């Protein structure tokens, strides 16, 4: 806050030695804000890449080695989930292939909707009795999914490339 001698209308700062650095700082903040605003479309890309990579890393063994029944299905079965092997493959497959599609930027919104459903079920069915620390990853993935539903894939994506190749009449 800049203190002004004589109230808000007076133009003379009470401490002139502080006003110049403060004004320079505010100008730099405005410039940085304008630069970041011009690059705001990078946010979905960074989110897609980071969380897509996380999903692929977290689930690749279970999916590619067809071992979802070993860990996830056993765990789901112990909680009384019907058809635990089937739902383990559905959950792991959704997370793995959804992560791949997020990295590529292909079908980002539909995949994000599937992920939101997947992590909502995980929160309600699997993590509902856990403390927050154990639920955090599912909460985080639900938030990322909702973000991507609203924000879309961003400009560096196969979705954007498909839209551009169809032309302006398709939008």
Secondary structure, DSSP 8 states (H G I E B T S, - for coil): ---BTTSTT--SBSSHHHHHHHHHHHHHHHHHHHHHHHTTTHHHHHHHHHHHHHHHHHHHHHHHTT-TIIIIIHHHHHTT-TTHHHHHHHHHHHHHHHHHHHHHTSSHHHHHHHHHHHHHHIIIIISTTS-HHHHHHHHHHHHHHHHHHHH-S-SSSHHHHHHHHH-GGG-
